[in-house]
Amino acid sequence: MNDIPYIIQCNKRGQIVIPKEARERLELSEGEFELFSAGKDIFLKKVKQGNR
């Protein structure tokens, strides 16, 4: 799968929305994610069931 950059916005409550196309391509559904940062960049990683 090719990586496609998406520009998303953060609302005043601090919420972000992952675009539908990206969710479908990555087979994402509602769940928990880990948030990582490196400098001013952020990364999300899906938490697998039972890994908490």
KETORFI-702703 format. One record per residue (C-alpha): residue number from 1; residue in three letters; x negated, y negated, z. Coordinates in nm, 2 decimals. Example, Ala and Ser with C-alpha at 12.3 -4.5 7.8 and 13.67 -1.06 7.14 Angstrom:
+-----+-----+--------+--------+--------+
:   n : res :      X :      Y :      Z :
+-----+-----+--------+--------+--------+
:   1 : ala :  -1.23 :   0.45 :   0.78 :
:   2 : ser :  -1.37 :   0.11 :   0.71 :
+-----+-----+--------+--------+--------+
This chain:
+-----+-----+--------+--------+--------+
:   n : res :      X :      Y :      Z :
+-----+-----+--------+--------+--------+
:   1 : met :   0.00 :   0.00 :   0.00 :
:   2 : asn :  -0.13 :  -0.34 :  -0.09 :
:   3 : asp :  -0.14 :  -0.61 :   0.18 :
:   4 : ile :   0.09 :  -0.90 :   0.11 :
:   5 : pro :   0.05 :  -1.21 :   0.32 :
:   6 : tyr :   0.37 :  -1.36 :   0.45 :
:   7 : ile :   0.41 :  -1.71 :   0.59 :
:   8 : ile :   0.65 :  -1.70 :   0.88 :
:   9 : gln :   0.77 :  -1.96 :   1.13 :
:  10 : cys :   0.79 :  -1.96 :   1.51 :
:  11 : asn :   1.10 :  -2.11 :   1.65 :
:  12 : lys :   1.12 :  -2.33 :   1.96 :
:  13 : arg :   1.18 :  -2.02 :   2.18 :
:  14 : gly :   0.86 :  -1.87 :   2.06 :
:  15 : gln :   1.02 :  -1.60 :   1.85 :
:  16 : ile :   0.90 :  -1.49 :   1.51 :
:  17 : val :   1.08 :  -1.29 :   1.24 :
:  18 : ile :   0.90 :  -1.03 :   1.03 :
:  19 : pro :   1.05 :  -1.06 :   0.68 :
:  20 : lys :   1.28 :  -0.78 :   0.57 :
:  21 : glu :   1.06 :  -0.68 :   0.28 :
:  22 : ala :   0.76 :  -0.64 :   0.51 :
:  23 : arg :   0.97 :  -0.44 :   0.77 :
:  24 : glu :   1.09 :  -0.21 :   0.49 :
:  25 : arg :   0.74 :  -0.16 :   0.34 :
:  26 : leu :   0.59 :  -0.09 :   0.68 :
:  27 : glu :   0.89 :   0.12 :   0.80 :
:  28 : leu :   0.94 :  -0.09 :   1.11 :
:  29 : ser :   1.24 :  -0.09 :   1.32 :
:  30 : glu :   1.33 :  -0.24 :   1.66 :
:  31 : gly :   1.07 :  -0.16 :   1.92 :
:  32 : glu :   0.77 :  -0.27 :   2.11 :
:  33 : phe :   0.45 :  -0.42 :   1.97 :
:  34 : glu :   0.11 :  -0.50 :   2.13 :
:  35 : leu :  -0.02 :  -0.85 :   2.05 :
:  36 : phe :  -0.39 :  -0.90 :   1.99 :
:  37 : ser :  -0.58 :  -1.22 :   1.93 :
:  38 : ala :  -0.92 :  -1.29 :   1.77 :
:  39 : gly :  -1.00 :  -1.66 :   1.78 :
:  40 : lys :  -0.70 :  -1.83 :   1.64 :
:  41 : asp :  -0.57 :  -1.52 :   1.45 :
:  42 : ile :  -0.31 :  -1.29 :   1.60 :
:  43 : phe :  -0.23 :  -0.93 :   1.52 :
:  44 : leu :   0.07 :  -0.70 :   1.60 :
:  45 : lys :   0.04 :  -0.33 :   1.65 :
:  46 : lys :   0.34 :  -0.10 :   1.68 :
:  47 : val :   0.35 :   0.09 :   2.01 :
:  48 : lys :   0.43 :   0.45 :   1.95 :
:  49 : gln :   0.70 :   0.62 :   2.17 :
:  50 : gly :   0.53 :   0.76 :   2.48 :
:  51 : asn :   0.21 :   0.56 :   2.45 :
:  52 : arg :   0.30 :   0.31 :   2.72 :
+-----+-----+--------+--------+--------+
